[in-house]
């Protein structure tokens, strides 16, 4: 009998505790609902900073933050991912400010080369276009221009790459091959303005002064660069040279017009 009497208070205490918990949850839910509807927290504006090649309006559109939504309930992580999917954007940070403002700061990618694309346009004068790419091969933009476009090294690749869209990665081994060759040549102290990549001749580069140098394969690049540096000062009329052929380091050739 005593054990049964003791159980009744325990049950009552458990029931009271459950009621308290439910009441607390209801209060939290009511408070959250009221705050979610508070007009003081309704998104009023989005500020953008750090963009040079991407329009602020495009960043705001990509973030897709609904005006009037409660700032403190926004999914900023998803907004950041959407902004970083834009071609030029490397990183994005979406932050809130009291009471109802949002700021988006971005850093942009750096183009390292321009890939010549098949000629487009219509009429008698087709338009040359290039794809600007960064060090990862990401296509940042398609712009009009040929040699010297955006003052970047130009990659001429045969067969020409197609379907290069902003935001995509330049597919195929040839673009990567041209980029790797540029990086290796720079490390060897040779700056080039153009890199041609053809199945028949391999790698051909245009150096300072307009000299075209056929390197062929990537084998013995260090020897080929050293040989070029020894030959170039002895060429008194670079404009009369068709190319310097260094495919064989044992038999370098200078072809004149």
C-alpha positions in Angstrom: 0.0 0.0 0.0 2.8 2.4 0.9 4.6 1.7 -2.4 1.4 2.5 -4.4 0.9 5.8 -2.5 4.5 6.7 -3.2 4.0 6.0 -7.0 1.2 8.5 -7.2 3.3 11.6 -6.3 6.0 10.5 -8.8 3.4 10.3 -11.5 2.1 13.7 -10.6 5.5 15.2 -10.7 6.3 13.6 -14.1 3.0 15.0 -15.4 3.7 18.5 -14.1 7.2 18.3 -15.6 5.8 17.3 -19.0 3.3 20.1 -18.9 6.1 22.6 -18.1 8.2 21.3 -21.0 5.2 21.5 -23.4 4.4 25.0 -22.2 8.0 26.1 -22.7 8.1 24.7 -26.2 4.9 26.5 -27.1 6.3 29.7 -25.7 9.5 29.3 -27.8 7.5 28.5 -30.9 5.2 31.5 -30.3 8.2 33.7 -29.8 10.0 32.4 -32.9 6.8 32.9 -35.0 6.4 36.5 -33.7 10.0 37.3 -34.4 9.9 35.8 -37.9 7.1 38.2 -38.7 8.7 41.2 -37.1 9.0 43.9 -39.9 12.2 45.3 -38.3 14.1 42.2 -39.5 12.7 42.1 -43.1 15.5 42.2 -45.6 15.8 45.7 -47.0 19.0 45.7 -49.0 22.1 43.7 -50.0 25.5 45.3 -50.3 28.2 43.8 -52.6 31.9 44.4 -52.4 35.1 43.0 -54.0 33.7 42.4 -57.5 35.5 43.8 -60.5 34.4 41.6 -63.4 31.0 40.5 -62.1 28.1 42.9 -61.8 26.7 43.4 -58.4 23.2 42.8 -59.8 24.3 39.3 -61.0 25.7 38.5 -57.6 22.5 39.6 -55.9 20.4 37.6 -58.4 22.6 34.5 -57.8 22.3 34.8 -54.0 18.5 34.7 -54.4 17.7 36.3 -51.0 14.1 37.3 -51.1 13.5 40.9 -50.2 11.2 41.1 -47.1 12.4 37.8 -45.7 13.6 37.7 -42.1 17.3 38.4 -42.3 18.1 36.1 -39.4 16.3 33.1 -40.9 18.0 33.3 -44.3 20.0 30.3 -45.6 23.3 32.1 -46.1 25.3 28.9 -46.7 23.2 28.1 -49.8 23.4 31.7 -51.0 27.2 31.6 -50.7 27.4 28.4 -52.8 25.2 30.0 -55.5 27.4 33.0 -55.7 30.5 30.9 -55.9 29.0 29.1 -58.9 29.3 32.3 -60.9 32.2 32.1 -63.5 34.5 34.8 -62.0 33.8 34.2 -58.3 36.5 32.3 -56.3 35.1 32.8 -52.8 32.1 34.5 -51.3 31.1 35.5 -47.8 27.4 36.3 -46.9 27.0 38.1 -43.6 24.1 39.8 -41.7 24.0 43.1 -40.0 21.5 44.4 -37.5 18.7 44.8 -37.9 17.9 43.9 -41.6 20.9 44.2 -43.8 23.0 41.6 -45.7 26.4 42.1 -47.2 28.2 39.8 -49.8 31.9 40.1 -50.1 33.6 38.2 -52.9 37.1 37.5 -54.3 37.4 36.9 -58.0 39.5 34.5 -60.0 42.5 35.7 -62.1 42.7 34.9 -65.8 46.1 33.4 -66.8 45.5 32.7 -70.5 43.2 33.1 -73.5 42.2 30.1 -75.6 41.4 30.9 -79.2 38.0 29.6 -80.2 36.5 28.9 -83.6 35.5 32.1 -85.4 32.0 33.3 -84.8 29.8 36.1 -86.1 28.3 36.5 -89.5 29.1 38.4 -92.7 32.3 38.8 -94.5 34.4 39.4 -91.4 34.0 36.7 -88.8 34.8 37.6 -85.2 37.7 36.1 -83.3 36.8 35.0 -79.8 38.8 33.7 -76.9 37.9 32.0 -73.7 39.6 33.5 -70.6 40.7 30.7 -68.2 42.3 30.7 -64.8 45.0 28.4 -63.4 42.4 25.6 -62.7 41.1 25.7 -66.3 37.8 27.3 -65.3 36.4 29.4 -68.1 35.8 32.9 -66.8 34.4 34.6 -69.9 34.1 34.5 -73.7 35.4 37.8 -75.2 36.0 39.1 -78.6 39.7 39.3 -79.7 42.6 37.4 -81.0 46.3 37.8 -80.3 46.9 40.1 -77.4 43.4 39.8 -76.1 43.4 41.0 -72.5 47.2 41.0 -72.6 47.3 37.3 -71.8 49.2 34.5 -73.4 47.2 33.1 -76.3 46.7 29.3 -76.7 46.2 28.2 -80.3 45.1 24.6 -80.2 44.4 22.3 -83.0 41.8 20.8 -83.2 40.2 23.9 -81.7 38.3 23.3 -78.5 34.6 23.8 -78.6 31.7 24.1 -76.1 33.7 26.2 -73.7 31.1 28.0 -71.6 31.7 30.5 -68.7 31.7 28.6 -65.4 32.7 25.3 -67.0 36.2 23.7 -66.9 38.1 23.7 -70.1 38.0 20.0 -70.9 40.5 18.0 -72.8 44.2 17.3 -72.3 45.3 19.9 -74.9 44.4 23.0 -72.9 46.1 21.5 -69.8 49.1 20.6 -72.0 49.4 24.2 -73.2 49.1 25.6 -69.7 51.7 23.2 -68.3 54.1 24.1 -71.1 53.6 27.8 -70.3 54.3 27.2 -66.6 57.4 25.2 -67.3 58.8 27.8 -69.7 58.2 30.6 -67.3 60.1 28.6 -64.6 63.0 28.4 -67.1 62.9 32.2 -67.6 61.2 32.2 -71.0 58.2 34.5 -71.4 55.9 33.7 -74.3 53.0 35.6 -75.8 51.5 32.6 -77.7 51.5 28.9 -77.5 50.5 26.8 -80.5 49.7 23.2 -80.0 49.4 21.0 -83.2 49.5 17.3 -83.7 52.1 17.8 -86.5 54.6 20.1 -84.7 53.8 19.8 -81.1 54.5 22.9 -79.0 55.4 26.1 -80.9 55.8 29.4 -78.9 56.1 33.1 -79.8 58.8 34.8 -77.8 59.7 38.4 -77.2 60.5 40.2 -80.4 58.0 37.9 -82.3 60.4 35.0 -82.8 58.5 31.7 -83.3 60.2 28.7 -81.8 59.2 25.1 -82.5 59.9 23.1 -79.4 58.0 19.9 -80.4 57.6 17.7 -77.4 58.1 18.6 -73.7 61.3 16.5 -73.6 64.5 18.4 -72.8 62.7 21.7 -72.3 65.6 23.1 -70.2 68.1 22.3 -72.9 65.9 23.8 -75.6 65.4 27.0 -73.7 69.1 27.3 -73.0 69.8 26.7 -76.7 67.3 29.4 -77.7 68.9 31.9 -75.3 72.2 31.2 -77.0 70.8 31.6 -80.5 68.5 34.6 -80.1 71.1 37.3 -79.5 72.9 36.3 -82.7 69.7 36.9 -84.9 70.2 40.4 -86.1 66.9 40.6 -88.1 64.2 38.7 -86.2 61.5 40.0 -88.7 63.2 37.9 -91.4 63.0 34.7 -89.4 60.1 32.3 -90.1 60.9 30.1 -87.1 63.6 28.7 -84.9 63.3 24.9 -84.9 64.6 23.3 -81.7 62.8 20.0 -81.9 66.2 18.4 -82.0 68.7 19.9 -79.6 71.5 18.3 -81.7 70.5 20.0 -84.9 68.8 23.4 -84.3 67.6 25.2 -87.4 66.8 28.9 -88.1 64.6 29.3 -91.2 64.8 32.7 -92.9 62.3 34.2 -95.3 
